[in-house]
């Protein structure tokens, strides 16, 4: 994995920071894809983890997509490459803790696909763009991009973006729900830190259960999803954190969640 994908933390609040660093544009190749998957699987087993922030070390770029030289050299095994990217991004999508993308610049192609696996996407205003431009090169976003995009913004908007290869600035992406928050570049770090701190203060089991029922529920009939929701609430009611949440409200104080 080397330094292409590095992990800092988690800190005392349980917040870990993942930094992407493959100059000049964080383009995905085989080693980078493997590093992303290994990092996500390592985080899944990390004790005390509450929140993960994903950021780039490269100014103006979050991730600019696939390394087309790597794609061309591996054209004969494109199915393996796509399957590997799908597995790596699936590992990110499956994390039980909240994940935040600090999009300081371009998030294109595979970079957009990675951002789509994260729970929150905070994007800096400026020259950066987000989207799936693969169709402009006769390709298709096959790391989950078309499917996650359609589930996030609806099939009509997804077709408009993916077929035309449209890439959006932060404000337009926020308007359609592709990013959670658009902010001035100078405010991105503070915005991400504030969100991470807020999420880190929540009850971990509640966070994991909420993520699970929302993500699984949208794929199921409503009545089945409603049953999942009740089952999750019943399970949470048996936790110490749920009891603490109710008790702290009645006592007029902030809750102190322990993860139990």
N, C-alpha and C positions, 0 to 999 in steps of 0.2 A: 504494500500500500504506500510506503514511503511517506513523503510530505505532500502528495497530491491531495489527499483528504486527511486532515488532522483534527483531533478532538482536544478541546480545552475544557477541563472540569469533569464532572459537575462541581460547582462551587457550593458554598454553605447552604444556599437556597435551593440546591438541586438543579441548577441550570447549567447545561452543557452547551458549548459553542463548537460547531463543526465548521471548519474553514476549508474552502476549495481553492487550490492553488496550483494550476497547471497553465502557466503563461503560454501564449499571450491572451487566450480567451477562454480558458477552462473547457476546451473542446474534448468531447468524450472519445476515448479509445478503450481498448480492452482492459488495460491496467486500471484506468479510471473507473470503469464500470465495476470491476471486481472490488476496487477500494470502496466505492459507495455501498456495495452490498455488505462487505465485511464490517464497515463502520456501523451500518444500521443494525446488523445482527449483534454486534458488540454492545451497542447502546441498549438493545432490548434486554440484555442481561445485566446492565449496570445497576448496582445497588444505589438507592437514594436518589435516583434520577426523577426529576419532576417536569422539566421542560427542555426541549432541544431547539437551539437557534442555528440555522444554516446560513452562512455568509460567504462572501468571496474575498480573497486577498488581493484581487486584481481590480484596480480602479475602473469604473464604468462598465464592468461586466459581472453579471452573476454567473451565467454559463451560456455560451454562444451556440451550443448544439453539438452535433457529432463532428468528429474529425473526419472530413470527407476523404482524406488520403487513406485513413484506416479503413473506412467503408469500402473504398475502391479495391484496396488490397485484399479485402475479405469478402468480396462480392460472391464468391463461390460458396460461402457459408453464412450468407446473410440471415438465414433462419436461426442459426445458433447465436449470432450477434444480437438479433432482436429478442430472442428468448432470454438471453443473459441480461439484457437491459430491462426486460419486463420483470425478471426475478429481483434485480437490484432495486428497482423502483417499488416493487411490491413489498419489499422488506421495509422501506420507508413508510409506505402507506399503512402497514400493519403495526407500527409502533403504538403502544398503549398510551404514551404520554403525549401532551400537546407539542406540535412542531411548528416553528415559525421560520419562514423564509425572509431574510433581509435582502431584498432585491435592489442592490445599489446600482444596477445597470441592466444591460441586455439579458433577457431570459428567453432564449430562442430555441426552437426545436427541442432537443433533449433537455435544455435548461428550463423550458416551459413545462416539459413533462415532469421533471423533478419538482418544480414549484407546485404543480397540480397535486402531487402526493402529500404536500404539507398542509396542515390544518389552517394556517394563517399565512398570508402573503402581504408583506409590507413593502411597497415599492416607492423608490425615490423619483420625484419629478425631475425632468431633464431630458437628456438625449436617449436614455434607455427605452427599449421597446420589449414587449412580451408577445409571444405568439408562436404559431406552428407554420413556418414558411416552406415546409418540405415539398408541397405540391408545386412550387415554383421550379423545382429541380426534378420533377417527375417521380418524387418519392412520397412516402406517407409516414406519419408519426406512429411508429409501431411499438413504442415502449409504454403504451397505455394512454397516449396523448389524446387520440380521438375520442376514446371512451370516457375518460375522466373529464375532458372539456365539455362533452355533451351533457354529462350528469351535473356539471357545475353551472353552465350558462344556458342549457337547453339545446336540443338538436338543431333548431333553426339557426341560432347564432353560431353554433359550432361549425355548421356547414359553411356559413358565410366566412368565418375566420380561416378554417382549414382548407377549403377548396380554393379560395382566393389568395391564400398565404398572407392574410392581413396581419400586421403586427401593430400593437396599440401602445400609446403612451400611458403613463401611470393613471392619469385622470379618466381616460376613456375606459381603461381596464377596470378601474374601481366602479365606474358607472354601471357596467354590465355584470359586475360581480366576479370578474376574473381575478382581481386582487382584492384583498380585504380593506387595505388602507393605502391611499396615496398621500405622501407627505413631501415637504421640501427636503432636498438632499441633506441639508445640515441638521435636520430633525430626525433622520431615519434611525440613527443609533439610539437616541433617547426614546423614540416611539417603540422600537423593538424591545428595549430594556424594560420599559413600563409594562408592556403587554406580558413579557416573560415573567416579571415579578408578580403581576396579578394572577397569572395562571399557576405559578408555583405555589401560591398560597391556598389553592383549592384542595379539597380532599382527593387524594390520588385515586382511590377506588371509584369515586363519583366521576372523575374525569375519564377514566378508562371505560366505565360503563356507558357514559354518555356518548363517547366516540363510537363504541361498538354498536349501540342500538341505532344511532343515526346512520352509520355507514351500511350496516346490514339491512336496516329497515327500508331504505329506499329501493332495495332490490326485491322486496317481498310484498305480497298483498297487504292492504292496510290492516285487516283484522289480525293477521299473523304478526305484523310489526307491533301492533298495540299490545298483544300478549307478551312479546319480548320486552316491551317497555315496563309492563307490570312486574314481570319476573325479575327484571333488573332492580326495580325499586324494592321489591321484597328482599332481595339479597342484600342490598345496601342498608336496609333497615336493621339488619343484624350486626352492623359494624359499629365500632366505637366512635368513628368520625361522625356518623349520622346522629348518634345520641348527643355528641358534643355540639353539633350544629344547632340542634333544637334547643339544647340547654343554654348555649351561649346567647341565642336570640332572646330567650325568656329572661336571662340575667342582664341583658342590655350590654353585652361586650362582644368583642371580636372572637371568632372561634379559633381554637388552637388544634389544628388537624395533625395527626400523627401517622396516618396511613394504615391504621388498624381498624 
